[in-house]
């Protein structure tokens, strides 16, 4: 029996047309085809390759699948199993941690989503047998900065994964992958017999040190040996040492950042409640460019009553830009920068909140704003966000969403209640759980992250006027890659994105800021080796740190409400109540539904039986003598 040729569905929810598998654009609506490649937790039998599983997933290998219906909800269980809950609780660490996508079949084979994966413009996989390349396979040809960056990301992930009992993942080379400049874990591996230790990590790194670049080989060997002997006993010590090594190496690198921002009211709005930095005012358009070795971009999407959103977003931009621009970045250590950014965000929140109180604004009349910002300091990029505006990190072969929306859908995921694609189906799934200015700063949890830039890339900051309906995922290759390929300048790229948002979405104001990061060898500098002796001072200082110092001093390592959680537990009280309608629908198990139905049925039957019994006991009014009238007196 012959099978029909597999076809792929358009990702445009207003179209959903069926297209040839090789199509780049939808035949009907001209939307770029999204190819969502997935990895399965178990291998299928080889006979199933090149066939459709569930009439949906095209098996490219025993464990790599293409979803031919990316707009349709995948098959998911009634209850999230314990081995999947840990992925959900680590949702804030996406894209390092893959997200469970759905079930491949009834045999509990899970599919995992990594966002974009290395592929050509036509969708052909760059690594057809692996999906995403292993770090150890790329290690031999990597630059010293790339090697240090990968080790740094492993060190940053050690603490949160240890807290959840899955640090063994970082000891398995086959599970450690590189996608763009991001380290991604193929799957999570549970610590079975005992908790994974830093000594175990040192053993792995000692093998990698053999093939480390000559300029950092001594450093990697020393890191590995000090891990194995217990001299480096905490993950925060390891992060500090790698920070120092990266900083020393980058003295031979030249970093430059160009920033361009633009905002537009959109075709359906008469006023613009968005704001951006860098900018200068214009009736319908806000545009500016900034260049330098450091860079700052901020985007805000105001919400609130009449003129409220516009005030909140504008005042937030003014306050943060003034405070951050006054920082002497070259004099501050990373944890100090992170701490100051967190405090500035809270202070900006309190300014708006106090104005709301002074003007007696209540409930929906209270003004507030979302926030996304990117601060570049040499090789470091600090990202901060509140609300549902987004930041994307784009390289020549990857586009990663770096922020997790502060909405009810994401909260359900972090609590381990539902898969993300399931939670999006709930009523009011997009209602915000926090925005700047709506409450006092004691209830605000700024999301802060820090990354190392090791090659040319672009950071895209935008409001939902652009990001809604998966426009970035659909269009990044066509709209942003030309900038990285030198075929288009920064200003033209931003203007094209604004036009795209107004044409394809058009339902809201739209604001876009791009930060173009370029890395080149410093002219006239020699590639000197990094010496271990230059790092030992960090080891001496860190000997007095406690295990939690990394988290107390560096908010960039903390996601909202998670720093104080015991392993595998997240409490709902640690996440703010929603701004807007509450999420009233949660997924219930089949047995819970049956039990509720049985209880309701039993209650109805009981009430009916009680009524019948009461009727049988009540005397016939025609046979009952009348009660004496209380107004009558005896004669």
Secondary structure as UniProt FT lines:
FT   STRAND          7..9
FT   TURN            13..15
FT   STRAND          18..20
FT   TURN            21..22
FT   TURN            27..29
FT   STRAND          36..40
FT   HELIX           46..48
FT   TURN            49..50
FT   STRAND          52..53
FT   TURN            54..56
FT   STRAND          57..59
FT   STRAND          64..67
FT   TURN            70..71
FT   HELIX           82..89
FT   HELIX           91..93
FT   TURN            94..96
FT   STRAND          99..103
FT   TURN            106..107
FT   STRAND          110..113
FT   TURN            121..122
FT   TURN            128..130
FT   HELIX           135..138
FT   HELIX           139..141
FT   HELIX           144..163
FT   TURN            164..165
FT   HELIX           167..171
FT   HELIX           173..175
FT   STRAND          176..179
FT   TURN            180..181
FT   STRAND          182..185
FT   HELIX           198..209
FT   TURN            210..211
FT   TURN            214..216
FT   HELIX           217..228
FT   TURN            229..230
FT   HELIX           235..249
FT   HELIX           250..252
FT   STRAND          253..264
FT   TURN            267..268
FT   STRAND          274..277
FT   STRAND          285..292
FT   STRAND          294..303
FT   TURN            306..307
FT   HELIX           308..325
FT   HELIX           329..331
FT   HELIX           334..358
FT   TURN            359..360
FT   HELIX           363..365
FT   STRAND          368..369
FT   STRAND          371..377
FT   TURN            378..379
FT   STRAND          380..386
FT   STRAND          390..395
FT   TURN            396..397
FT   STRAND          398..401
FT   HELIX           408..414
FT   TURN            415..416
FT   HELIX           420..423
FT   TURN            424..425
FT   TURN            427..430
FT   HELIX           441..443
FT   STRAND          447..452
FT   STRAND          457..462
FT   HELIX           464..467
FT   HELIX           468..470
FT   HELIX           471..479
FT   HELIX           481..484
FT   TURN            485..486
FT   HELIX           490..504
FT   STRAND          510..521
FT   TURN            523..524
FT   HELIX           532..534
FT   HELIX           536..542
FT   TURN            543..544
FT   TURN            547..548
FT   HELIX           549..553
FT   HELIX           555..557
FT   TURN            560..564
FT   TURN            567..568
FT   HELIX           572..574
FT   HELIX           590..617
FT   TURN            621..623
FT   TURN            630..631
//
